[in-house]
């Protein structure tokens, strides 16, 4: 089930259990996961996008292996808060994925998550090549951590 509001999603989640965060790009999907207590988001991997059925199969395998209880998708709003083609694409991905899993799916405003991830990687003196390899999963970590922090304040 897809939830527009993180508070609505919180009501459907079990008290414990890991969540996954996704940073959907046109070429890659950054994946991050939380611990079972939902305290810390950790970047996990990057899925190279091919077509939806293959991407979904890769993603569902990770969700099953990690016993994920809910999904947070970064929603790429414009700086003025409006939604453009990328946000519509994210919503379409969520609709298609919800047909394949019963996990609750929520959205998190991802404005500036990639900027924050890039800054963190620069501060860590990460090479340009390595940054390009991990930026999407680090951005997914920022998205998921934001949602985890909000969920903690709701509980």
C-alpha positions in Angstrom: 0.0 0.0 0.0 1.3 3.5 -0.9 1.2 6.2 1.7 1.5 9.9 0.8 2.2 10.9 4.5 4.9 9.3 6.6 2.6 9.4 9.6 0.0 7.3 7.8 2.7 4.9 6.9 3.9 4.7 10.5 0.5 3.4 11.6 0.8 0.4 9.2 4.4 -0.6 10.2 5.2 -3.2 12.8 6.9 -1.8 15.9 10.2 -3.3 14.9 11.9 -4.3 11.7 14.2 -2.8 9.1 13.1 -0.4 6.5 14.7 0.2 3.1 15.2 3.6 1.4 15.5 4.0 -2.4 17.0 6.8 -4.4 15.5 6.2 -7.9 17.6 7.6 -10.7 17.2 7.1 -14.4 20.2 4.8 -14.6 20.5 3.5 -11.1 18.6 2.7 -7.9 20.5 3.5 -4.7 19.5 1.2 -1.9 19.9 1.8 1.9 18.6 -0.2 4.8 18.1 0.5 8.5 18.7 -1.7 11.5 15.8 -3.5 13.1 15.4 -0.8 15.7 15.1 1.8 12.9 17.9 4.0 14.4 20.5 4.1 11.6 20.4 4.0 7.8 23.3 2.4 6.1 24.0 2.6 2.3 23.8 -0.9 0.9 24.2 -1.1 -2.9 23.4 0.4 -6.3 21.2 -1.5 -8.7 21.9 -0.7 -12.4 18.5 -0.1 -14.0 17.6 -2.2 -17.0 13.8 -2.6 -17.1 11.2 -2.6 -14.4 10.6 -6.3 -14.1 14.4 -7.0 -13.7 14.9 -4.0 -11.3 11.9 -5.1 -9.2 13.2 -8.7 -9.0 16.6 -7.4 -7.8 14.9 -5.1 -5.3 12.5 -7.8 -4.0 15.3 -10.2 -3.5 17.1 -7.7 -1.3 13.9 -6.9 0.7 13.4 -10.6 1.3 17.0 -11.3 2.3 17.0 -8.4 4.8 13.4 -9.0 6.1 12.4 -5.4 5.3 9.1 -4.3 6.7 8.6 -1.1 4.7 10.0 1.0 1.9 10.8 4.7 1.7 11.2 6.2 -1.8 12.9 9.5 -2.3 10.4 11.8 -4.0 12.3 14.3 -6.1 10.3 17.5 -5.8 11.4 20.8 -7.4 12.9 23.4 -5.1 9.6 25.2 -5.1 7.8 22.1 -3.9 6.1 21.2 -7.1 6.5 17.8 -8.8 8.0 17.3 -12.2 8.5 14.4 -14.5 11.0 12.7 -12.1 8.5 12.7 -9.3 5.8 11.3 -11.6 8.3 8.6 -12.6 8.9 7.8 -8.9 5.2 7.6 -8.2 4.7 5.2 -11.2 7.5 3.0 -9.9 5.8 2.9 -6.5 2.5 2.0 -8.1 4.1 -0.8 -10.1 6.1 -2.1 -7.2 3.0 -2.1 -4.9 1.5 -4.6 -7.3 4.4 -7.0 -6.5 4.7 -6.6 -2.7 2.4 -6.1 0.3 5.0 -3.9 2.0 3.9 -0.4 2.9 5.5 2.2 0.6 6.0 5.8 1.6 7.6 8.9 0.1 10.2 11.2 1.6 11.1 14.6 0.1 14.6 14.0 -1.3 15.5 17.6 -2.2 19.2 18.1 -1.7 19.8 14.5 -0.6 22.3 14.0 -3.4 24.0 17.3 -2.6 24.3 16.3 1.0 25.7 12.8 0.0 28.2 14.5 -2.4 29.4 16.8 0.4 29.8 14.0 2.8 31.8 12.0 0.3 34.0 15.0 -0.5 34.6 15.6 3.2 35.6 11.9 3.5 38.1 12.6 0.7 36.5 9.9 -1.5 38.0 9.7 -5.0 35.9 10.9 -7.9 35.6 7.4 -9.3 34.5 6.0 -6.0 32.0 8.9 -5.4 30.3 8.1 -8.7 30.0 4.4 -7.7 28.4 5.1 -4.3 26.6 8.4 -4.6 23.2 6.9 -5.2 23.4 4.5 -2.2 24.7 7.3 0.0 21.8 9.5 -1.1 19.4 6.6 -0.4 20.9 6.6 3.1 20.2 10.3 3.6 16.6 9.8 2.4 16.1 6.8 4.7 17.7 8.5 7.7 15.4 11.5 7.3 12.4 9.3 7.3 13.7 7.3 10.3 14.3 10.5 12.3 10.7 11.6 11.5 9.3 8.2 12.4 11.1 8.3 15.8 9.5 11.7 16.6 6.0 10.3 15.7 6.4 7.4 18.1 
